[in-house]
Amino acid sequence: MSRFGTRRNFFERINMALTGFVFTRALPFQEAAATRQPLTGAVDYYDKLGVTKTINAAGTYTYLTGSTMPPSVQAAVALAAKHPVYLEDLQKAAGEYLARQLRCEAAMVTAGAASAITLATAACMTVANGSTASHAMPTDMIGLKNEVIVQRAHRYDYDHALRNCGIRFVDVETLQEYESAFTPNTVMCHFFNASEAGKISREDWIRVAQAHGVPCFNDAAADVPPISNLWNYTHMGFDLVAFSGGKGIRGPQNAGLLLGRKNLIGAATKNNSPFDDVLGRGMKVAKEQIVGMVAAVDWFLTQSDEEFEAEFRRRADRIAAALKDIPTLKSEIFIPPIANNVPHLLIRYDQQRVKISPKEVAKQMHAGTPSIELNPATGSTGGSAGIPNDANKIVVGVWMLEPGEDVIVARRLREVLTKATTG
């Protein structure tokens, strides 16, 4: 008998465990109250460590520890923590299950979206150069193909996730430049899904890459909802697509998804933990996070884009209603076009009448009790994800609020703005 015992029974048990986390329909605002209930006998280590808890009126930002997991996902994580399994077997079973759920050839759970980007790049490097590239990256690059084509407008703060593999970017701006950029050293074409600039469409990006036989990757980390984006981009023709697990899907923050072609996902897996002497050895995903990611996908697929939007609009409307008699104040609901594609509340006012800047409002909200974090675009001209970039705005991200927190946010905003209002 092998170390697996009866191998088929082992896989059956894993698949049963994974499929067992399909829960009945429950929207986040209906079930999320349970996330705030302490477990019997549990120590609140935030309090013990002196870490301030905050109300998240910003969004699914990493600096705020992403989203909160629904109770069904928390339960799956807690149950997974009780039993050792063979990690490779769990990754394989989870990947096969997720591929079926998300309508793609293959899938893997990664240590967040940035890890998915690195592993996607490593996979393309390995497919282009052979398995010895896994040992060579990123330092022994002599003789290795390592060029990644990208639109100049798609260069971003996550470039390092690709550069970890020892690649060299080839920047292009026009379709003609793109078509002429391919060389024998080209290993991948990189697309940033939420970019607000760039002259080359997704369709053309895919078409040209396919014509040259080069894998085409899409970083769609924050781009659900809509739920269908989980398969829209692979069906469009992208060979690899990355999503964050701890944003809209509401899985563990240190988990992500890499979806795509079977041979490329296989190469990404071989460049990841638990394999030794590979680029991704430190990008370990624990059994709890793998199961949590699967459970989050199961939960997410029972949800409705329409009900998400309706509830988030109700939250925004409640906050706006509490502020409507503040002099000169105007509010609107804004939905970013791609990333964080959910209702946000935008608040503007005449600072000659309400003598406080949006940045100062954010500062006071953060410093108050309870601490409330507004969207970082508040008072900023550097709005991202399609949020307007004028400085005179407060941005309230309502989608990560727990039940009742919209009322608290409204009350605190009213206190801060009323105190600054002149007669």
N, C-alpha and C positions, 0 to 999 in steps of 0.2 A: 504494500500500500504506500502511496506517495505521501509527502508532507501535507497534501490537501485532504487526506482521507478519501472519501468518495467525492470526487471533484464535481460531478454533476449535482449532487445533493448540496454541496457547498454553494455553488452558484445559485441554485434554487432558493436557498435560504437568504442569500444576499438580495436576489431579485424580489423575494417576498418582503424583505425588510424595506426595500426601496419603494415598492408599489404600495406597501402598507401606509405610506405617508400621503396618500390621496385623501384629502379631508373634504367634508361637506362644505358647500358654498358659504362663505362668511366674509363680508367685506372688512377692510382694515379698521374702519371706524366702528364696526359692530363687535369685533372680537378683540380689539387692541386694548380695551380696558384691563384685560387680564394681564397684560405685559407689565403693569405697574403694581400688581399684587405680589408682595414678598412671599417667597417660599417658606414653609414652616421650618424654623430653625436656621434659615439662611442668614449669613452675616452680610450686612450692607457695606461692602468694601469701599464704595465711594465715600460714605460717611467716615469709615474707619481711617481711610487714607487722606481725608480732608479735601477730596476733589468735589468741586461744585457741580451739581446737576443743573442742566439748563433746559429750557423749553425751546424746541427747535422750530423757530419760525423762519428758518433760512432755506433748508432743502437738504439734499442727500450728499452733503459735502464731507470729504474725508476728515477734515480738521474737526468736524463735529461728530465723528465716529459713524458717519453714514446714516442709514435708516435704522429703525427698530424692527426686530423680527416678530412676525405674528406668533401667537401662542402655539399654533400647530408646528411651526418651524422650531421654536424653542424646545418643544417637547421632543421633536425628532433629534435635535442636537443632544439633549440630556440623555435620551435612551441610547444613542450611539456611543456615548462616553462610557457606558457600562461594560462594553464587550470588545476585546481585541479581535481584529480580523487581519488577514493578509492584505496589506495596503494595495498591492498591484491588482488583486482580485476585486477589491472594492472600487478602485478607479475604473477598471474595465467594465464591471457591471453597471456602475453609475453612468459611464460614458455611453454605453449601449442603450440604457434606458432613456437618457436625455436626448440622444439622437432620434429615438422614436417619438418622444414627446415634442421635439422641436423641428421635426420634419427635415432633418439633414443627414448626410452620410455618416458623420461621426461627431463626437463631442468629447470634451474633457473639462473637468473642474480644475481651475487654476487658482493661484494665490492672489486673486484680484485681477482687475483688467490690465494693469501695467505688466503683471506677470504674463498674462495672455499675449500681450504685444511682444514681449521678449521671446516667449516660446514659439510664437508664430514665425518670428524672424529666424530663430534658430532652426525651425523646421524647414523653412525655405532654403537656408544655407546648407543644411544637411542633404536635402533632396538634390540641390544643385552640385554639391561637391563630394557627396559620399559620406559614409558614417564617420570617417576620420575627422571630419570637421567638428564633431561633437567635442573631441579632445582639444582641438586647436583653438577654437574660439575662446576669448577674443584676442589673444596675444600672438599666436603663430599663424599669421594670415598670409604669409608669402605663398603665392601660387593658388590661393583660394579665390573663387568668385565671390564678390561681396558688395555689389552695387544695388542700391535700392532707389527706385525712381519715386519721386514725390513732387506734388505741386508745391511751389515755393510758398503759397498761401496756406498750405497745410502743415508747415513746420510749426512745432508747438512745444509746450513745456515737457512733453513726454517723449521727445526725440531720444532721450537717454535710454529709454526702454528698448529702442532698436540698436542704438550705438553700443549697448552692452555686448552685442554679438560681434563687434569689430567691423560693422558695415560702413560703407561710404555712401552718403546721400548724393543723388544726382537730381538737382532741382530743375523743374520745368515750369513754364507758365502757359504756353499755348498748346493746342492740340498738335500742331506741326512739330513743336519742340519735343513733345511727348513721343510721337511716332518715331522721331529720329534719335531718341535717347537710348534705345536698346543696344546693348553690346553683348558679346559672349560672356561678360562678367555679371550681367543683370540676374539677380536672384529673386526679386520681389518688387511689386508695385504697391505703394502704401497710400491709403486714402483715409482722411479724417472726416468721418461722417457728418459731424456737427459744424464743420467749418462754415463761416459766414462769407468766405471769399473763395476764389479759385474759378478759373475759366473753363475747366473740364468737368463735365457731368459724370455722375456715377456710371451711366450707361456707356459713355465713350471710354471711360477709364477701364472698365471691364473688357469692352470690345477690343481695344488695342492690346491689352495684356494677353488676352486669349489668342489674338492673332500671332503673337510672338511666343506663345507657349510658356508664359511666365506667370507664376501664381500672383493673385490679386488679393490684397488684404484690406479689410475695413475695420477701423477702430470706431465702434458704435457704443462705447462704454456706458454713456448716460442716456441712451436713446430708446428707452422704454419707460412708460407707455408711448405709443400704442403697443398693445401686447403682440400684435402680429409682426412687429419688427423682429421678433425673435426668429422668424423664418423668412421674412421679406427679402433680406439682403443675401442670404445664401441662395434663395430661389432666383434672385436677380442675376446671379452669376459670380458673386465674390467667392473665392476659393477658401478664404478664412475670414471669420468675423469674431470680434471680441466684445463681450459685455461685462459690465461690473455686476457682481452678485449682490453687493450691499447697497445698491441705490434703489431704483424703482421696483426691482424684483423682490427686495426686502429679505434677502438671505444674509448669511454672515458677511460682515464687512471685508474680511480677509479671504473672500472667495470670489471667483469670477468664472466666466464661461468662454471657452474657445470652441467654435463650431466650424465645420467645413468638410473638406474632402478627406476621405479615409486615410490616404497615404500621408497626407500632411499632418493630420492629427496623430497618426502613428509616429511620425518623426518628432513631433512636439513632445509626445509622451516619453520617447527615448531620451530626450534632452532634459527631462524633469526628474525630481525626486520620485522614487527612492533610488534612482540610478546614481552611481558614483562617477566622479570625474567628468561631469557634464555641467553646462552653464547654469541649469536650473536646480542644481542640488539644494541650494538654500531656499528655493521657492516651495517649501514643503506645505502641503495641504493636509491637515489632520483629518482623521476619520470623521470627527464631529462636523467639520466644515464641508466635507464631501456630502455627507448625508443631509446636512442643513441646506446645502445648495439644491440638492434634488428635491427636498421637501418644499423649498421656496418656489421652485419652478412649478411643482404640483399645485401649490396654493395660488400662484399668480395666474395659472391657466384656468382657474375657476372664477376669476374676476371678470369684470366688464368695464371696458373703457368708458362707456356712457355713464355708468354708476360712479366710477371714479370721478369723472368731471362734474357730475351733478353734486356730489358731496363736497368737493373742493370749492365749487362755486358757492354753496351754502355757507361754508366757513368764511369765505372772503366777504360775502354779503353781510354776515353777522358783524364782522369787524367794521366794515364800512358804515353800517347803520349806527354803530355806537359813536362814530366820529362825525356824523353828518352835520352837526350844528357847530363844529369848529369853524371860525370865520375863514373864508376863502378856500377851505379845504375841498379838494375834488379827488375822487377815487375812480379807478377803473380796474377791470379784470383783464389781465394780459396772459396769453398762452404762448410761450416760446415755440418756434416752428419745429425744432428737431429735438435737441437735448432738453431734458426736464419739461417735456411737452404736457404740462398740466397748468391749471389756472393759478396765477400769482396775483396778489393785490398790489397795485401801484397807487401811492398816495402823494399828492402834490399840494402845495399851499404857498401863499404869499408870505415870504419871510419878513416883510415889513409889518405884518399883523401878527404872525406867529413867529416870535423872535428866537428861533432855534433852528440850527441847520439839521438836515437829515442825518449827517454823521454824528452830531451830538445826541440826537434822539437815539441812534443805535448804541452809542456809548452809555447813555443812561439806562436804556433797557437792559443792556448786558450787566451793568453794575447793580441793578435793583434786585429785589427779592420778591418773587423768584427771578433768577437770571433768565433773560429771554434774548435769544440770538436772532437778529433780523438777517435777511439775505445780504450777502456781502456787496451786492450792487447798490445798496442804499447809500446815497450821497456820492456815488462814484461815477466818473465819466468813462470808466472802463468796463461797462456792462458787457457780459458775455452771454452766449447761448441765445442771442436775439433779444435780450432785455434792453430796453431803451437806454442810451448812454448819457442822458442829461443828469447833472448833479442834483437837481432839485427834485428828488423823489425818495420816498421810502418804499422798499420792496418787502412785502410780507410773503414768505413761502408757506402756504397753509397745508401742504400735503403730508408733512411729517408730524403734524400736531396730533397729540392724543386727544381722546374725547374730553370736551370741556376746556381744553387749553385755548381755543379760539376766544372764549369769553375772557380768559385771563389776559391774553395778548391785547384784546380790545380795551380792557379796563386800564392796563398800564400805558398803552399808547395815549388814551384819553387823558390820563393824569399828566403825562409829560408834555403833551401839546397844549393842554388847557393852562398849565402853569406858565407857559411861555407866551400865552396870548395876551395882547394888549386890548384895551377897550375900544 
